[in-house]
């Protein structure tokens, strides 16, 4: 795997005590591992924290990549994470993600169709966060624009 090309893109930012990850595209094992390693460098170690994952542009992952998800999720909860809100594009994505990450109870991990709903849930859990706090709008727009440009070329 060290020589594997990374597939998948992401942005990770700590906003207060909410670790915000935005993922896009298809992830392979190398991409998942690289995202995980970056995540570990950005979590706050001196306080409880929450995760907000915007996976609305995630297109899925290879089976080998999905097998690393439980390890990642367990590491987070062992290292101060209290809860995780995941914005996900479809019920199918939700089911795949839920099964592969260990089927945590909904008070620990919840899935949402919108960023607004995920932010409201985090706020209820004691981690105040609004869509205005979301730091990756430029990243999301860049991915959407690249996707649109790619589909325009194929037409």
N, C-alpha and C positions, 0 to 999 in steps of 0.2 A: 503493500500500500504506500510506502514512502514516495515512490515514483509515480503514483497515480495522479492523473489530472483531476483537479477539483471541479465538481459539477454542483451547481447551486450557488446562490448569492445571498448575502445577509448583511444586516447592519445591527450593531449592538451598542446601546447607550444606557448608562445608569442615570436615571432622573430621580433625585432624592433617594428613596429606598425602593424604587421600582426599576427592575432590570428589563429594559425594552429590547426585544429582538424582533426583527422583521426579516422574514425569509421569502425567497422567490425562486421559482424554477424547479427543476428536477435535481434532487440531491443524490449523489453517490456516497459510498462509505468515506472517501477522502474528504468530501465536502462537509459531511456531517461531523466527522472528527475534528476538522479545522474550526468549524463553528463552535463546537463544544469546548475546544481548547481556548478559544477567545472568550467564550462565556465565563469560563473559570477565572480568567484574569480580571474580569470586570465586576464580579459580585462584591457587595459590601460585606466584610467579615466581622464588623463590629456591631452589627444590628440586624434584626430580622428584616427580611426583604420579601418582595413579591415579584413574580414574573408576569410580564405581558408579552405574549408572542403574537405578532400579527403575521399569520400564515395565509392571509387571503390571496396571496399570489404564489403560494406553494403548489407545485404541480405533482407532488408525491416524491417518493424515495425508493431506491432499490431495496430489495429484501435484506441484503447485508447491512445497508444503512439503517433500516428500521430496527434491526436487531440490537443496535447500540442505544436506541431510545430509552429503554428501561434503566440502563446504567446512568445515563445522563440525568434522567428525572430523579432517580434515587440519590445521586450525588447532590443535586440541588436541595432536596429536602434534608439531607444530612448536613448541609452547610448553610443553614439559616433561612432557607426559603419557607415561607408560610403557606403561600397559595400561588396558583398560576392561572391566568386567564388567557385563553387561546382563541383568536379570531381565525375562523377557518372557512374556506369557500363553499363547502357543500356537506350534506349529511354523509355522503360516502367518505369524504376526506376525514370527517369527524370520527366515523366508525373505525377507519384504518388507524388513525392517530391514537384513539383511545385504546384500542386493542394492543398496539405496539408499545405504548408508554406505560403499561402496567395497570390500566383500569383503576386509577385512583378515585377515591370518593369525590363527589361533586363539591364538597366544601373545601377540598384541596385543589382540584383541577376542574375548571368549568370551560365549556366551549360556547362560543358566541358567533352570531352571523355578522355583527357590526362592532366596530371599535367603540362606539358610544355605549353599547350594552356591556362590553368588557370593562370599560372604565367605571361605569356605575357599580358593577360587582366588586371591583377592586376597592372602590371608595367605601362600599358597605363593609368590606372585610378589614377596614382600618388603614388602607393605603390610598389616600386621596390622590386621584389622577383623573384628568379630563382629556378629551380629544385635543384640546389646545396645548396640552403638555406633551403630546406625541411628537418625538423628535425626528421621525423618518419620512416626512411628507415628500421631501425632495428625492429621496431614494425610491419611494413608491412611484412617483411621477416618472423618474428616469426609466424604471423597469417597464412601466406601462407604455411609455413612448417608444422604447426599443421594441417591445412586443408589437405595437401597432405598425411601426416602420417595417418590421419583418413580415407581418402579414400582408402589408400593402405590396411588398415586392413579390409575394407569391401569387397575388391575384392576377 
